Amino acid sequence: PMAFEQIIYSVADGVATITLNRPEKLNAFTGKMMSEMIEAFDMTDADDNVKAVIVTGSGRAFCAGADLSEGAKTFDYDALGVGRGGGDSPTRADGSTDYSHHAVRDGGGRLTLRIFESLKPVIGAINGPAVGIGVTMQLAMDIRIASDAARFGFVFARRGIVPEAASSWFLPRIVGISQALEWCYSGRVFGAEEALAGRLVSRVVAPDQLLAEANALAREIADNCAPVSVSLTRQMMWRMLGADHPMEAHKIDSRAIWARGRQADAKEGVVSFLEKRPAKYPDTVSKNMPDFFPWWDERHYK
């Protein structure tokens, strides 16, 4: 494992595990944890051995939210001097705020936007309490599995702030607008069964089964599927959530089927099926993504 201070990063048998690791603080989120997690996702994207990513917490919590040890100043980023670096403040000389300044950016959102860009599927293994950023960071993950010891809370209004980490985009798309608003208006903490009923998580398992379940799901992906296909599928699904017409999906499907159909993976996928043997996909995410990828960046349109 690579040496991080507030997370543990390990790769075994095609699966990367990122473990939030401040157990004595219930894995409370800090700027350091944010930057280490972003770096970890840079590593999973770059490593062709990684076919899936699991995110979990050490000890009894997943993540108890932002570290509140700064007290009253916790969310007053200007008072804390966050990102100032010697006068690097969004506060102008006349006292007004430059809201486009990079120091204004929400740390949780920097993380969820990075997870959104992931080239590998991401599974949340929610082992215990997950409130505030502890729950909103999960929303950019693809599938969430909860231990029955997990607790969730969109507690922002109870702390005088608002949902962050781009959760106003993610949460209604996952659970629907009414459920999203009920949880965010009330700010209450709720259990794993309510999370399952509201479709925030896809299954609830006994605590001692959680990582085994997450790994079994990761294995299903890693052992059977072409990594380039999985990577494309992830971006196709997430990015089409904002499309205004199915024609946008048809344009990308068509390019992807055309491009993949000419690559070695598609030949291997068919031949291995006909020969009744496990497939060995030769294409890699680092070298063999189709030439139209990433299609959402105009510079890459051919």
C-alpha positions in Angstrom: 0.0 0.0 0.0 1.1 3.5 -0.8 1.8 5.8 2.3 -1.0 8.2 2.9 -1.8 9.8 6.3 -5.6 9.8 6.4 -6.6 7.0 4.0 -5.3 3.5 3.3 -4.8 2.6 -0.3 -4.4 -1.0 -1.4 -4.8 -3.0 -4.6 -5.4 -6.8 -4.6 -6.4 -9.0 -7.5 -7.8 -6.2 -9.7 -9.6 -4.3 -6.9 -8.4 -1.1 -5.3 -9.7 -0.4 -1.8 -9.6 3.2 -0.4 -10.2 3.2 3.3 -10.9 6.4 5.2 -8.5 6.1 8.1 -9.0 8.5 11.1 -10.8 5.9 13.2 -10.3 7.8 16.5 -12.1 10.8 14.8 -14.8 8.6 13.2 -13.0 9.3 9.9 -14.1 13.0 10.0 -13.3 14.7 6.7 -10.4 17.2 6.4 -8.7 19.1 3.5 -5.9 16.5 3.8 -8.3 13.6 3.4 -9.9 15.3 0.4 -6.5 15.7 -1.4 -5.5 12.2 -0.5 -8.7 10.7 -1.9 -8.4 12.7 -5.1 -4.8 11.4 -5.5 -6.1 7.9 -4.9 -8.6 8.2 -7.7 -5.8 9.5 -10.0 -4.0 6.3 -9.1 -6.9 4.0 -9.8 -7.5 5.7 -13.2 -3.8 5.3 -14.2 -3.4 1.7 -13.1 -4.7 -0.9 -15.6 -4.5 -3.6 -13.0 -7.4 -1.8 -11.2 -10.8 -3.0 -12.6 -13.0 -1.7 -9.7 -12.7 0.5 -6.7 -14.2 0.0 -3.2 -14.4 2.9 -0.7 -15.0 2.1 3.0 -14.1 3.4 6.5 -11.9 2.0 9.2 -13.2 1.4 12.7 -16.9 1.8 13.5 -17.8 4.8 11.3 -17.7 5.4 7.5 -17.3 9.2 7.9 -18.9 11.4 10.6 -18.8 14.5 8.4 -16.6 17.5 8.4 -14.1 17.7 11.2 -15.8 20.3 13.5 -12.8 20.8 15.8 -12.4 24.4 14.6 -15.7 25.1 16.4 -17.7 28.2 15.3 -15.3 28.9 12.5 -15.6 25.4 11.0 -17.5 26.5 7.8 -16.2 30.1 7.7 -13.5 29.4 5.1 -12.4 33.0 4.9 -12.0 33.2 8.7 -10.0 30.0 8.6 -7.8 31.3 5.8 -8.5 28.2 3.7 -6.5 28.4 0.5 -5.2 31.8 1.2 -1.5 31.1 0.7 -0.5 34.7 1.6 -3.3 37.0 0.7 -5.0 34.4 -1.6 -8.5 35.2 -0.4 -11.7 35.6 -2.4 -12.5 38.8 -0.3 -11.8 41.8 -2.4 -10.3 45.1 -1.1 -13.8 46.6 -0.8 -15.0 43.7 1.3 -17.1 42.0 -1.4 -16.6 38.4 -2.4 -15.2 37.0 -5.7 -17.4 33.9 -5.8 -15.5 32.6 -8.9 -12.3 32.5 -6.8 -10.8 28.9 -6.4 -10.7 29.3 -2.7 -14.5 29.6 -2.6 -14.8 26.0 -4.0 -16.3 23.4 -1.7 -13.9 20.6 -0.7 -16.6 17.9 -0.8 -17.5 19.0 -4.4 -13.9 18.8 -5.5 -13.9 15.2 -4.4 -17.3 14.2 -5.9 -16.4 15.9 -9.2 -13.2 13.8 -9.2 -15.1 10.6 -8.5 -17.6 11.5 -11.3 -14.6 11.6 -13.7 -13.4 8.1 -12.6 -12.6 5.7 -15.4 -13.3 2.7 -13.0 -16.5 1.7 -11.3 -16.8 2.7 -7.7 -18.5 0.8 -4.9 -19.2 2.3 -1.5 -19.1 -0.2 1.3 -20.8 1.8 4.1 -19.7 0.3 7.4 -21.1 2.7 9.9 -22.3 6.3 10.5 -22.1 8.4 7.4 -23.4 12.0 7.8 -22.7 15.3 6.1 -19.9 14.9 3.6 -19.8 11.3 4.8 -23.0 10.7 2.9 -22.7 13.2 0.1 -19.3 11.8 -1.0 -21.0 8.5 -1.6 -23.4 10.0 -4.2 -20.8 10.0 -7.0 -20.1 6.4 -6.4 -21.9 3.9 -8.6 -23.3 1.4 -6.1 -23.6 1.6 -2.3 -23.8 -1.4 -0.1 -24.5 -0.8 3.6 -23.8 -2.7 6.8 -26.9 -2.8 9.0 -24.8 -0.7 11.4 -24.7 2.2 8.9 -26.5 5.4 9.7 -27.0 8.3 7.2 -27.8 11.9 7.6 -28.1 15.0 5.3 -27.6 17.1 8.4 -26.6 20.4 6.8 -29.7 22.5 7.7 -29.2 21.4 11.3 -25.7 23.0 11.2 -26.9 26.2 9.5 -25.4 25.3 6.1 -26.7 23.6 3.0 -26.1 20.3 1.2 -22.7 20.4 -0.6 -20.5 18.1 -2.7 -22.7 18.7 -5.7 -25.4 16.6 -3.9 -28.2 18.8 -5.2 -27.3 17.3 -8.6 -26.6 13.7 -7.5 -29.2 13.0 -4.8 -32.4 13.7 -6.6 -31.1 11.6 -9.6 -30.5 8.7 -7.2 -33.5 8.8 -4.9 -36.0 11.2 -6.5 -36.8 14.8 -5.6 -39.3 14.2 -2.8 -37.1 11.7 -0.9 -34.1 14.0 -1.4 -35.9 17.0 0.0 -37.4 15.1 2.9 -34.0 13.9 4.1 -32.4 17.3 3.5 -35.2 19.5 5.0 -35.3 17.4 8.2 -31.6 16.8 8.5 -32.4 13.7 10.6 -30.1 10.7 10.9 -31.7 7.4 9.6 -30.8 3.8 9.5 -29.8 1.4 6.8 -33.3 0.0 6.2 -34.7 3.4 5.5 -31.7 4.1 3.2 -32.6 0.8 1.4 -36.3 1.7 1.1 -35.4 5.1 -0.3 -33.0 3.5 -2.8 -29.9 5.3 -1.4 -28.3 1.9 -1.0 -28.9 -1.2 -3.1 -28.5 -3.8 -0.3 -28.0 -4.1 3.5 -25.8 -6.9 4.9 -24.5 -8.0 8.3 -21.4 -6.0 9.3 -19.1 -9.0 9.0 -20.3 -9.6 5.4 -19.9 -6.1 4.1 -16.5 -6.2 2.6 -17.1 -9.7 1.3 -20.2 -8.5 -0.5 -18.4 -5.5 -1.9 -15.5 -7.6 -3.1 -17.8 -10.2 -4.7 -19.5 -7.4 -6.7 -16.1 -6.0 -7.7 -14.9 -9.5 -8.7 -18.0 -10.0 -10.9 -16.9 -6.9 -12.8 -13.2 -7.6 -12.8 -13.4 -11.3 -13.8 -16.0 -11.1 -16.6 -16.0 -7.7 -18.3 -13.8 -5.8 -20.7 -12.3 -2.8 -18.7 -12.6 -0.4 -21.7 -16.3 -1.3 -22.0 -16.9 -0.9 -18.3 -15.1 2.5 -18.4 -17.2 3.7 -21.3 -20.4 2.4 -19.8 -19.7 4.4 -16.6 -19.3 7.7 -18.4 -22.2 7.0 -20.8 -24.7 6.4 -18.0 -23.6 9.3 -15.7 -23.3 11.9 -18.5 -26.6 11.0 -20.2 -28.4 11.9 -16.9 -28.3 15.5 -18.1 -29.1 14.9 -21.8 -32.2 16.6 -23.1 -33.2 13.9 -25.7 -32.4 10.2 -26.3 -30.7 11.2 -29.6 -27.8 12.4 -27.5 -27.4 8.8 -26.1 -27.9 7.4 -29.6 -25.0 9.5 -30.9 -22.6 8.2 -28.3 -23.9 4.6 -28.3 -23.4 4.5 -32.1 -19.8 5.8 -31.8 -19.0 3.4 -29.0 -20.4 0.3 -30.7 -18.7 1.2 -34.0 -15.3 1.8 -32.2 -15.5 -1.2 -29.8 -16.7 -3.5 -32.6 -13.4 -3.0 -34.4 -11.2 -3.6 -31.4 -9.7 -6.8 -30.1 -12.0 -7.0 -27.0 -15.2 -7.4 -29.1 -13.6 -10.3 -31.1 -12.4 -11.9 -27.8 -15.8 -11.4 -26.2 -17.6 -13.3 -29.0 -15.0 -16.0 -29.6 -14.6 -16.8 -25.8 -18.4 -17.2 -25.6 -18.5 -19.6 -28.6 -15.5 -21.5 -27.2 -17.1 -21.7 -23.7 -14.1 -20.3 -21.9 -13.3 -17.2 -19.8 -12.5 -14.2 -21.9 -9.0 -12.6 -21.7 -9.6 -9.0 -22.8 -6.5 -7.4 -24.3 -7.5 -3.7 -24.5 -6.6 -1.4 -21.6 -8.1 1.8 -20.3 -4.7 3.6 -20.5 -4.1 2.8 -24.1 -7.2 1.7 -25.9 -10.1 4.1 -25.2 -11.8 5.0 -28.5 -10.6 8.1 -30.3 -13.9 10.0 -29.6 -13.4 9.8 -25.9 -13.9 12.0 -23.9 -16.8 13.2 -26.2 -18.0 15.9 -23.8 -14.9 17.9 -24.4 -15.3 19.7 -27.7 -11.6 19.6 -28.4 -11.9 15.8 -28.7 -14.6 15.8 -31.3 -13.1 14.3 -34.5 
